[in-house]
């Protein structure tokens, strides 16, 4: 058999695994971003779109760090995947609109393009869910295996 056809058959057979790898990658990326934000918290707070008072930007920055860290870990393991991804969507939408939008497209750093890509992947994971290699899927199989209770 032609090696290309063999590879294509393997990819088709494992199609849902690619979504799992994307979910795991996104989880690791969010967790690493949270760690980076924590290490440079004062610089991160300076990027906040809210400038009124000292408390609001710091509160928003700490919320984003915790959401990225917790959501990243949840995505890595596929635990409440849709919720973990959905919580990130407003954060990334805010980053696109308030932080990166003025930079414009096709700049050397490509931060707007990257933020839009991450936002797209998070929306995709919100719709698609955990995948075959997730705690969500494992729990779904366990629920299906339980006998249904009989009502008297």
C-alpha positions as CSV (number, residue, x, y, z in Angstrom):
1,X,0.0,0.0,0.0
2,X,1.2,3.5,-0.8
3,X,2.7,5.2,2.2
4,X,0.6,8.3,1.7
5,X,-2.6,6.3,1.6
6,X,-1.5,4.4,4.7
7,X,-0.8,7.7,6.6
8,X,-4.1,9.2,5.4
9,X,-6.0,6.1,6.6
10,X,-4.3,6.3,10.0
11,X,-5.1,10.1,10.3
12,X,-8.7,9.4,9.4
13,X,-9.0,6.6,11.9
14,X,-7.6,8.9,14.7
15,X,-9.3,12.1,13.6
16,X,-10.7,12.9,17.1
17,X,-7.3,12.4,18.7
18,X,-6.1,15.6,16.9
19,X,-8.7,17.6,18.7
20,X,-7.5,16.1,22.0
21,X,-3.9,17.2,21.1
22,X,-5.1,20.7,20.3
23,X,-7.0,20.8,23.6
24,X,-3.9,19.6,25.5
25,X,-1.6,22.1,23.7
26,X,-4.0,25.0,24.4
27,X,-4.1,24.0,28.1
28,X,-0.4,24.0,28.3
29,X,-0.2,27.3,26.5
30,X,-2.7,28.9,28.9
31,X,-0.9,27.6,31.9
32,X,2.4,28.9,30.7
33,X,0.9,32.2,29.9
34,X,-0.5,32.4,33.4
35,X,3.0,31.7,34.8
36,X,4.5,34.4,32.6
37,X,1.8,36.9,33.7
38,X,2.6,36.0,37.4
39,X,6.3,36.5,36.9
40,X,5.7,39.9,35.3
41,X,2.6,41.0,37.2
42,X,3.4,44.7,37.4
43,X,4.0,44.9,33.6
44,X,0.9,42.9,33.0
45,X,-1.2,45.2,35.1
46,X,0.1,48.1,33.0
47,X,-1.6,46.6,29.9
48,X,-5.0,46.5,31.6
49,X,-7.6,48.5,29.7
50,X,-9.1,49.7,33.0
51,X,-7.1,52.7,34.3
52,X,-9.3,54.0,37.0
53,X,-7.9,53.5,40.5
54,X,-5.2,51.0,41.4
55,X,-7.5,48.2,42.6
56,X,-9.5,47.4,39.4
57,X,-6.6,46.7,37.0
58,X,-4.9,44.5,39.7
59,X,-8.1,42.7,40.3
60,X,-8.6,42.0,36.6
61,X,-5.0,40.9,36.2
62,X,-5.3,38.5,39.1
63,X,-8.6,37.1,37.7
64,X,-7.0,36.5,34.3
65,X,-4.0,34.8,35.8
66,X,-6.2,32.4,37.9
67,X,-8.6,31.8,35.0
68,X,-5.7,30.9,32.6
69,X,-4.0,28.7,35.2
70,X,-7.2,26.8,36.3
71,X,-8.6,26.7,32.8
72,X,-5.2,25.5,31.4
73,X,-5.0,22.6,33.9
74,X,-8.7,21.7,33.2
75,X,-8.0,21.7,29.4
76,X,-4.9,19.6,29.8
77,X,-6.9,16.9,31.5
78,X,-10.1,17.5,29.6
79,X,-12.1,18.2,32.8
80,X,-15.2,20.3,32.2
81,X,-13.6,21.2,28.9
82,X,-16.5,23.3,27.5
83,X,-16.6,25.4,30.7
84,X,-12.9,25.7,30.9
85,X,-12.7,26.9,27.3
86,X,-15.8,29.1,27.5
87,X,-14.4,31.0,30.5
88,X,-11.4,32.0,28.4
89,X,-13.4,33.4,25.5
90,X,-14.3,36.7,27.1
91,X,-10.7,37.1,28.3
92,X,-9.3,36.6,24.8
93,X,-12.0,38.7,23.2
94,X,-11.0,41.5,25.6
95,X,-7.3,41.0,24.7
96,X,-8.2,41.2,21.0
97,X,-10.3,44.3,21.3
98,X,-8.6,46.3,24.1
99,X,-4.9,45.2,23.9
100,X,-4.0,44.0,20.4
101,X,-6.6,45.7,18.0
102,X,-4.7,49.0,17.7
103,X,-1.6,47.1,16.7
104,X,-3.3,46.0,13.5
105,X,-2.8,42.9,11.3
106,X,0.4,41.7,9.7
107,X,2.8,43.4,12.1
108,X,6.2,41.8,12.9
109,X,5.1,40.5,16.3
110,X,1.7,39.2,15.0
111,X,0.1,39.5,18.4
112,X,-3.4,40.3,17.0
113,X,-3.3,37.3,14.7
114,X,-2.1,35.0,17.5
115,X,-4.8,36.3,19.9
116,X,-7.5,35.7,17.2
117,X,-6.2,32.2,16.6
118,X,-6.3,31.4,20.3
119,X,-9.8,32.9,20.5
120,X,-10.9,30.7,17.6
121,X,-9.4,27.5,19.1
122,X,-11.1,28.3,22.4
123,X,-14.5,28.7,20.7
124,X,-13.9,25.5,18.8
125,X,-13.1,23.7,22.1
126,X,-16.2,25.2,23.7
127,X,-18.4,23.7,21.0
128,X,-16.5,20.4,20.5
129,X,-15.8,19.4,24.1
130,X,-13.2,17.2,25.6
131,X,-12.5,14.4,23.1
132,X,-11.6,10.8,23.4
133,X,-8.7,11.3,25.8
134,X,-10.4,13.4,28.4
135,X,-11.8,13.0,31.9
136,X,-15.1,14.3,30.4
137,X,-15.3,11.3,28.0
138,X,-14.3,8.9,30.7
139,X,-17.0,10.1,33.0
140,X,-19.5,10.0,30.2
141,X,-18.7,6.3,29.5
142,X,-19.0,5.6,33.3
143,X,-22.5,7.2,33.4
144,X,-23.7,5.2,30.4
145,X,-22.5,2.0,32.0
146,X,-24.6,2.6,35.2
147,X,-27.9,0.9,35.3
148,X,-30.9,3.2,35.2
149,X,-32.8,3.5,38.4
150,X,-36.3,2.0,38.4
151,X,-39.1,4.2,39.7
152,X,-41.8,2.5,41.7
